Amino acid sequence: MLGDTYLAVHRWFKGFNPWKSQVTSTLVWVHLLEIPEEFFNREDVMHIAELIGDPIRVDRATELGARMKYAIVCVEVDLTKPLLG
């Protein structure tokens, strides 16, 4: 955030027109609750997150297994599709 405004940064491409550009995806931090202990590892958490969108990374506590009650993962979601509850 920049002040009270969200700032999205994307790779520049030839022909980019900021006046006609549309935001079609965004990054969100998702809390995954009640993951069985045997699936509480980076690989399985990222695989579960694929059901929501394109997983980018897990937070440090999830990576280290420091908090076993829930996992937090950053996921890129497609805003042209209905969002999951």
Backbone as ProteinMPNN parsed JSONL, in Angstrom:
{"seq_chain_A": "MLGDTYLAVHRWFKGFNPWKSQVTSTLVWVHLLEIPEEFFNREDVMHIAELIGDPIRVDRATELGARMKYAIVCVEVDLTKPLLG", "coords_chain_A": {"N_chain_A": [[0.846, -1.182, 0.0], [0.414, 2.223, -0.651], [0.276, 4.907, 1.121], [-3.103, 5.315, 1.5], [-3.762, 3.778, -0.638], [-3.803, 1.002, -2.835], [-1.041, -0.308, -4.518], [-0.165, -1.654, -7.519], [2.291, -3.471, -9.196], [3.588, -4.382, -12.251], [5.364, -6.259, -14.754], [6.755, -4.38, -17.394], [5.627, -4.102, -20.778], [5.976, -4.076, -24.359], [4.045, -1.686, -26.016], [2.428, -1.099, -23.909], [-0.222, 0.616, -22.374], [-1.037, 2.812, -20.013], [-3.512, 4.004, -19.605], [-5.4, 2.357, -20.651], [-5.021, -0.011, -19.485], [-5.952, -2.959, -17.677], [-6.645, -4.411, -14.53], [-6.238, -7.714, -13.97], [-5.511, -9.682, -12.28], [-4.486, -10.392, -8.896], [-2.455, -10.382, -5.905], [-3.029, -12.282, -3.005], [-3.063, -12.963, 0.503], [-3.628, -16.0, 1.923], [-5.249, -17.811, 4.476], [-4.947, -21.059, 5.418], [-6.843, -23.313, 7.001], [-6.957, -25.896, 9.551], [-5.237, -27.955, 8.508], [-4.187, -31.24, 8.105], [-1.597, -32.648, 10.118], [0.306, -34.257, 8.775], [0.329, -33.185, 6.244], [1.342, -30.723, 6.554], [3.558, -29.146, 5.264], [5.822, -27.335, 3.139], [5.622, -28.107, 0.379], [3.158, -29.57, 0.188], [1.352, -27.648, 1.17], [1.606, -25.645, -0.782], [0.606, -27.084, -2.923], [-2.076, -27.472, -2.13], [-2.864, -24.795, -2.173], [-2.956, -24.331, -4.882], [-5.521, -24.882, -5.635], [-6.836, -22.554, -5.295], [-5.527, -20.549, -6.717], [-2.585, -19.322, -8.381], [0.037, -20.336, -6.574], [2.428, -18.404, -4.797], [4.246, -17.993, -2.613], [4.961, -19.201, 0.735], [4.405, -17.997, 4.088], [6.948, -17.112, 6.533], [6.659, -18.385, 9.084], [5.033, -20.553, 8.42], [6.72, -21.87, 6.629], [8.774, -22.659, 8.367], [7.37, -24.29, 10.046], [6.506, -23.32, 12.445], [4.074, -22.584, 13.414], [1.488, -24.526, 13.824], [-1.264, -24.501, 13.582], [-2.501, -23.259, 11.428], [-1.822, -22.482, 7.967], [-0.204, -19.951, 6.063], [-0.356, -18.595, 2.909], [0.768, -16.963, -0.03], [-1.097, -16.146, -2.825], [-1.677, -15.823, -6.279], [-4.521, -14.573, -7.68], [-7.009, -14.91, -10.207], [-8.815, -12.303, -11.321], [-10.803, -12.237, -13.165], [-12.349, -14.396, -12.881], [-14.861, -15.963, -10.761], [-14.444, -15.332, -7.263], [-13.265, -17.509, -4.675], [-14.889, -18.556, -1.662]], "CA_chain_A": [[0.0, 0.0, 0.0], [1.087, 3.511, -0.69], [-0.731, 5.711, 1.8], [-4.354, 4.559, 1.594], [-4.033, 3.252, -1.974], [-3.06, -0.192, -3.227], [-0.166, -0.109, -5.657], [0.151, -2.908, -8.214], [3.426, -3.327, -10.092], [3.708, -5.49, -13.188], [6.434, -6.136, -15.733], [6.409, -3.562, -18.545], [5.688, -4.78, -22.069], [5.859, -3.184, -25.505], [2.67, -1.321, -26.327], [1.669, -0.87, -22.666], [-0.925, 1.89, -22.291], [-1.587, 2.86, -18.654], [-4.888, 4.5, -19.596], [-6.286, 1.279, -21.076], [-4.636, -1.226, -18.767], [-6.931, -3.49, -16.738], [-6.112, -5.326, -13.532], [-6.944, -8.985, -14.129], [-5.097, -10.585, -11.205], [-3.903, -9.736, -7.73], [-1.905, -11.278, -4.901], [-3.733, -12.291, -1.727], [-2.541, -13.874, 1.522], [-4.711, -16.905, 2.285], [-5.052, -18.653, 5.663], [-5.482, -22.404, 5.232], [-7.129, -23.807, 8.344], [-7.168, -27.314, 9.84], [-4.467, -28.847, 7.643], [-3.64, -32.367, 8.879], [-0.165, -32.492, 10.4], [1.148, -34.931, 7.775], [0.359, -32.353, 5.042], [1.808, -29.384, 6.925], [4.903, -28.881, 4.756], [5.761, -26.356, 2.061], [5.172, -28.711, -0.88], [1.725, -29.875, 0.252], [0.609, -26.388, 1.326], [1.584, -25.014, -2.103], [-0.3, -27.881, -3.754], [-3.436, -27.117, -1.7], [-3.115, -23.419, -2.614], [-3.243, -24.341, -6.323], [-6.974, -24.927, -5.805], [-7.309, -21.175, -5.206], [-4.882, -19.762, -7.766], [-1.178, -19.641, -8.602], [0.743, -20.063, -5.323], [3.677, -17.66, -4.959], [5.142, -18.329, -1.508], [4.366, -19.326, 2.067], [5.036, -17.093, 5.046], [8.101, -17.701, 7.223], [6.217, -19.294, 10.145], [4.579, -21.776, 7.752], [7.929, -22.516, 6.092], [9.519, -23.255, 9.477], [6.498, -25.148, 10.839], [6.462, -22.719, 13.776], [2.675, -22.413, 13.808], [0.856, -25.687, 13.202], [-2.724, -24.392, 13.583], [-2.912, -22.864, 10.085], [-0.75, -22.068, 7.065], [-0.469, -18.726, 5.311], [0.295, -18.677, 1.6], [0.452, -15.889, -0.974], [-1.635, -16.753, -4.043], [-2.145, -14.894, -7.313], [-5.864, -14.976, -8.102], [-7.521, -14.353, -11.452], [-9.989, -11.495, -10.983], [-11.831, -12.399, -14.188], [-13.129, -15.568, -12.458], [-15.466, -15.768, -9.437], [-13.562, -15.607, -6.142], [-13.702, -18.577, -3.769], [-15.108, -18.165, -0.273]], "C_chain_A": [[0.882, 1.232, 0.0], [0.085, 4.518, -0.14], [-1.968, 4.86, 2.01], [-4.725, 3.891, 0.271], [-3.197, 2.01, -2.231], [-2.267, 0.112, -4.487], [0.17, -1.464, -6.252], [1.276, -2.636, -9.207], [3.512, -4.577, -10.952], [4.852, -5.212, -14.152], [5.929, -5.323, -16.925], [6.462, -4.413, -19.808], [5.464, -3.765, -23.175], [4.389, -2.926, -25.823], [1.819, -1.065, -25.1], [1.057, 0.525, -22.679], [-1.574, 1.971, -20.914], [-3.033, 3.317, -18.595], [-5.883, 3.416, -19.99], [-6.005, -0.037, -20.346], [-5.726, -1.644, -17.786], [-6.233, -4.437, -15.776], [-6.921, -6.611, -13.623], [-6.531, -10.014, -13.076], [-4.523, -9.766, -10.057], [-3.357, -10.802, -6.783], [-2.712, -11.15, -3.616], [-3.036, -13.27, -0.784], [-3.714, -14.686, 2.039], [-4.323, -17.696, 3.532], [-5.725, -19.993, 5.387], [-5.616, -23.044, 6.605], [-7.239, -25.327, 8.374], [-6.491, -28.258, 8.845], [-3.943, -29.995, 8.506], [-2.118, -32.258, 8.984], [0.725, -33.119, 9.329], [1.233, -34.159, 6.451], [0.9, -30.958, 5.316], [3.293, -29.257, 6.568], [4.751, -27.992, 3.528], [5.163, -26.946, 0.78], [3.669, -28.976, -0.879], [0.876, -28.619, 0.394], [0.516, -25.674, -0.022], [0.63, -25.764, -3.038], [-1.765, -27.58, -3.407], [-3.807, -25.732, -2.22], [-3.406, -23.336, -4.111], [-4.737, -24.417, -6.604], [-7.577, -23.528, -5.825], [-6.774, -20.337, -6.356], [-3.452, -20.224, -7.942], [-0.398, -19.32, -7.325], [2.112, -19.422, -5.591], [4.676, -18.051, -3.872], [4.344, -18.534, -0.235], [5.069, -18.351, 2.999], [6.115, -17.844, 5.832], [7.684, -18.707, 8.303], [5.714, -20.611, 9.561], [5.778, -22.563, 7.234], [8.682, -23.27, 7.185], [8.686, -24.242, 10.296], [6.342, -24.641, 12.263], [5.042, -22.561, 14.311], [1.892, -23.508, 13.11], [-0.678, -25.606, 13.161], [-3.263, -24.013, 12.202], [-1.679, -22.469, 9.278], [-1.176, -20.78, 6.372], [0.333, -18.808, 4.02], [-0.171, -17.521, 0.725], [0.066, -16.537, -2.299], [-2.032, -15.639, -5.013], [-3.494, -15.403, -7.803], [-6.274, -14.218, -9.358], [-8.821, -13.611, -11.141], [-11.079, -11.559, -12.055], [-12.72, -13.59, -13.888], [-13.76, -15.282, -11.106], [-14.463, -16.142, -8.331], [-14.145, -16.707, -5.261], [-13.894, -18.036, -2.365], [-14.156, -18.876, 0.66]], "O_chain_A": [[1.962, 1.249, 0.59], [-0.839, 4.934, -0.84], [-1.894, 3.799, 2.63], [-5.871, 3.485, 0.08], [-2.016, 1.969, -1.885], [-2.786, 0.728, -5.418], [0.726, -2.325, -5.571], [1.212, -1.674, -9.972], [3.51, -5.696, -10.44], [5.255, -4.064, -14.339], [4.819, -5.543, -17.41], [7.26, -5.346, -19.893], [4.842, -2.724, -22.961], [3.589, -3.859, -25.888], [0.615, -0.837, -25.22], [1.745, 1.504, -22.964], [-2.559, 1.278, -20.66], [-3.72, 3.036, -17.612], [-7.074, 3.531, -19.7], [-6.677, -1.043, -20.573], [-6.35, -0.8, -17.142], [-5.332, -5.178, -16.169], [-8.129, -6.614, -13.387], [-7.125, -11.089, -12.985], [-4.131, -8.611, -10.225], [-3.744, -11.969, -6.85], [-3.04, -10.043, -3.189], [-2.488, -14.281, -1.221], [-4.689, -14.124, 2.538], [-3.201, -18.193, 3.633], [-6.931, -20.052, 5.151], [-4.621, -23.287, 7.288], [-7.566, -25.964, 7.373], [-7.09, -29.235, 8.396], [-3.318, -29.748, 9.537], [-1.448, -31.827, 8.046], [1.782, -32.576, 9.008], [2.104, -34.44, 5.628], [0.919, -30.107, 4.426], [4.162, -29.259, 7.44], [3.669, -27.91, 2.946], [4.287, -26.334, 0.169], [2.98, -28.641, -1.843], [-0.201, -28.53, -0.195], [-0.543, -25.152, -0.37], [-0.067, -25.15, -3.845], [-2.598, -27.449, -4.304], [-4.937, -25.516, -2.66], [-4.033, -22.38, -4.566], [-5.178, -24.057, -7.696], [-8.691, -23.332, -6.31], [-7.495, -19.507, -6.909], [-3.134, -21.385, -7.685], [-0.189, -18.147, -7.019], [2.848, -19.84, -6.485], [5.818, -18.399, -4.171], [3.197, -18.1, -0.131], [6.194, -17.928, 2.732], [6.177, -19.072, 5.792], [8.293, -19.77, 8.421], [5.943, -21.672, 10.142], [5.838, -23.784, 7.385], [9.167, -24.379, 6.964], [9.226, -24.952, 11.145], [6.08, -25.418, 13.181], [4.836, -22.421, 15.517], [1.657, -23.419, 11.905], [-1.325, -26.566, 12.739], [-4.372, -24.411, 11.846], [-0.628, -22.161, 9.839], [-2.361, -20.552, 6.129], [1.539, -19.057, 4.033], [-1.344, -17.149, 0.734], [0.801, -17.37, -2.831], [-2.641, -14.644, -4.62], [-3.6, -16.531, -8.285], [-5.932, -13.05, -9.543], [-9.811, -14.226, -10.743], [-12.159, -10.997, -11.873], [-13.735, -13.788, -14.556], [-13.254, -14.441, -10.364], [-13.735, -17.128, -8.445], [-15.362, -16.822, -5.117], [-13.151, -17.159, -1.925], [-14.204, -18.661, 1.871]]}, "name": "protein", "num_of_chains": 1, "seq": "MLGDTYLAVHRWFKGFNPWKSQVTSTLVWVHLLEIPEEFFNREDVMHIAELIGDPIRVDRATELGARMKYAIVCVEVDLTKPLLG"}
